[in-house]
Amino acid sequence: MSQTLLGGFLSATFNPLSGAPTTVEYLVVAGGGGAGPAYYNTTSSGGGGAGGLLTATGLAIVIGTSYTVTIGAGGTAGAAGLYESGGNGGNSVFSSITATGGGAGGVYRGENSPGGATPRVGGSGGGGGSTDNSSQTGAAGTSGQGYAGGTGAPTAAGDAAGGGGGAGSVGISFSGDIGGNGGTGLCSTISGARVFYAGGGGGGGNDSVGLATAGGGSGVKDGTPNRGSVNTGGGAGGLTMTTGGSTSVGAAGGSGIVIIRYPATQSPPASFGGSNTPQVLYSDGYQIYIWTASGTVTF
């Protein structure tokens, strides 16, 4: 768009479209990992890892090709009393770009649950849960997409869990009875606003719980766990239970998102497929397409 000064007023003159795009900028965020339950008397579950985050400019586009857009679901919540972690988040996909779902947080491992449920590897790794004996190490993230989760405490050192990893940093390990914070997310302006995505979930803790940002769920003590925020790829928050004989379900991770943009002077997509069409925005000279549910696009 050009602007011309006429009689002291700005008059906008729209230039003709310059043709279909040959490249696009993208942000692809996978679903965040879920968190498991806590089981009576000061046990804690680790925070879920954030969904993997991939962003770049210059992704080549072939005119007339239909491109798949998949939005990863948040990882499921761990069931009550079963010493089972939640589920990993689902992968998000645009064209050849695949972001890996976040890893589930670990749960308490002790004499009555010798197998426990260790945290899982993902886009960002899940945080470790509390244990009776040796520490439960946080799981690894995926290179270029996210970071590892923090470590959960053995009983002798405290009753707290590690935070899930984020796209911007590792999840924090326990400190005595204090749960580790979730790893930080990353900020993107691809939508025309400053938005943070892919934060890890905070770990449970007996003294205080781990906090989270960028869509991750903060830890909770004796309450309902916090799920990751939808369409941010945030990991679920962990949980601490301090009441003897009590148990609780875990929390789900946040779903992912796909955003692309390219200059507003180029032609819009030829068509969209699937049951959901993207939100369309125009900002700072770009046309922007935001998917919060799966579909297809043809340029």
N, C-alpha and C positions, 0 to 999 in steps of 0.2 A: 504494500500500500504506500503511495506517495502522498505528500501533503503540499498544497500550494496556498500562499497568502493572497487572498482576494479581498480588497476593500477593508483590510484590517481584521478579517476573519479567516480562520483556517478551513480550507475546503479539502475534504478527503477524496482522492481519486484512486479507485481500485485498479491495479494492474491486472491484465488477463492472467489466468492460470498458466504456469510454465510446464505443465505435463505431470505425469505420474512420478512418484518418488523412485529413486534408485537405491537409496539407503534410508534407514530410520535409526533414531535413538531409542533405547529400551531400558526398562526396569522390570525385572522378573524376580518376585519374592515368593518362596515356597511357604507352605503351611508350617506353623510352629509345633514343637513337640508337646505332648501331653505330660501330665504329672501323676504320680501314683498316690495311693492312700497313706495315711499314718495309722499305726496300730498301738493303742493304749500306752500310757505311762512313759511319756517323754521319748517318743520316737519321731523321726522327721523324714520327710521325703524331699528329694532334690527338685530344683526347678527344671522345666523343659527347655531344651535348646531352641533358639530361634530358627526359623526357616532360612535356608540359603538365599543369599541376595546376589544377583548379577546385574550389572548396569554398564552400558558403554554406548558410544556413538558408532555410526558407520556400518551397521548391519545391512548387508546387501539384500535387495528385494528383487524378485523376478515378477514382472508384470504378468497377470493372468494365472498365477499360482495361488492356490488356497492354502493359507497358513493356519495351523492349529494353535488355539489358545486354550491352555488348561490351567485352571486355578486349583492349587493344592488345598485340600481340606486341612483343618487343624487336627493334630493328633488326638486320639480319644483319651478320656479320663480313665485312670486305673480303677478297677472295681474294689468295693469295700472288703477289707478283711482277707484278701487273697494274696497279699504280698506281691502283687503284680504291678509293674509300672504301667503307665499309660502307653499310647501308641505313638509312633513317629508321625510327623506331619506328612502330607502328600506333596509330591513334586509339582512345581508350576512350570509350564512350558510355553514358549513362543518361538515358532519356527524351529531352528536348530539349537536354541538356548534352553537348557534345562536346569532349574534351580532345585537343589535337593532338600527334601523335607527335614525339619528339625528333629533332633534326637530326643527321645523320652527321658525324663528324669528318673533316677534310681529311687528305690524304696528301702526301708529298714531291713537289715540283714542281721539275724541273731540266732540264738540257740534253738528257737522254735521255728525259724525260717532259714535253714542253712543255705538254701539256694538263693534266697532273697530275690531281688530283681535289679540287676546292675543297670546303670544308665546306658543309653544307646547312642551310637555314632549317628550323625546326621549332618545337615547343612551347617548347623552349630550343634555341639554335643550337649547331652543332658548332664545335669549336675548330680553328684553322688549323694546317696541317702546316708542316714546315721546307721551305725553298726554296733554290735557288742564287742567286736574285737578289732581287726585291722581296718584302716581307713578305706572308704569306697571312693576310688579315683573317678573324677569326671571323665566323660567320654569325649573323643576327638571330634572336631569339626571337619568340614571339607575344604581343602585348600582353595583359596580364592573366593570362598562363599561365606565362611563363618569360623568361629573359634570354639575351643574346647570348653567344657563345663568345669566347675570347681569341685573340690574334694569334700566329701561328707565325713563327719567325725566318728571315731571310735568312742565308746562310752567313757573310757578313762580320760579322754580329752574334751568331752562335751557331748551335747545331744543336739547337734545341729547339722544341717545339710548344705551342700554347695549349690550355688546358683547356676542356671543354664547358660551356656555360651551365647554370645550375640554376634551380629555381623561386624561390629566394631571392636570388640575386645573379648577376652576370656571371661567366663563366669568366675566369681570370687569364691574361694574356699571358705569353709567354716572358720570361726574364731571362737573357741570355747563353746559356749551355748548360744552364740550368735550366728544366725544363718547368713550365707553368702549372698551378696547382691547378684542379680542377673547381669550378664555381659551387655555392654552398650550396643545400641543399634547404630544405623547410619542415616544421615540426612540426605534427602534428594529434593531437588526443585523441578523435576521433570513434569510435575502436574501443574506448574505455575505457582505453587506455594511451597514453603519449607515444611516438609513432612519427614518424620523419623520412622524408620521401619526396622523390623527384625531385631528386637531386644529380647534377651534371655529372661526366663522366669526366675524370681527370687527363691532361695531355699528356705525351708522351715527352720525354726530355731526356738529353743526353750526360753531364753532370755528375750531375744528379739529376732524377728524374721528378716529375711533378705528382701530388699526392695528391687523394683524393676522400672525401666523406662521403655520408650519406643514400642509400645504395644505389648510388652511382656506383662505377665501377671505377678504381682508381689506375693511373697509368702504370707501365710495365715497361721495363727495360733488358735486352736480350739474353735474353728469356725468353718465356713464354706470356702473352699479354695478359690482363688481368682484365676479364671481362664485368660488366655491371651486374647487381645483385642482382634476382632474380625478385620480381614483385609490389611493386616500389618505384618503377618508372619511372626507374631510374638509368641514366645514360649509360655507355658502355663506356670503358675506359681505353686511352690511346694507347700506342705502342711506339717504342722506339729500338733500332736495330741498329748495332753497332760493328764487326762482323766482315766483312771484305771478301768480296763475292760471296754473302753470305747474304741470305735473305729469309724472311718469316714471314707467316702469316695474321694478320688483325686479330681483333677481339673483338666479340661481340654485346651489344646493350643489354639491360636488364632489362625484363621484362613489366610491364604496368600493373595497376591494381586499381580496383574500385568498392566504396564503402561507403555505406550509408544508415542513418539511425537516426531514431526518433521515440519518443514516450513509451510506456512499457511498459503503461500503463493503456488504450491503444487496441488495437483488434483486430489480430492478425498478418495478413500477406498471405493472400489467399484461395488462391493457387496459385503455383507456380513452373514454368517450362517450360525446355526444352532438356535437354541431357544432364548438366548440372551444376547442383546446387543450392548456395545460399550457406551459409557458416558462420553460425550464429545464436548471438549472445551477449546476455546481459542484464547491464547495468552502469549504476550511478548513475541508476536510474529510466528507462533507455532500453532498447528492444529494438533490436539492431544486426544488420545483414545485410551480410556481406562476400563479394564475388564475386572469385575469382581465375581464373575461366574464364567464358566467355560463357553467357548464358541469357536468360530473361524472368521478369517478375514481374507479377502481377495483384493489386490490392488489393480 
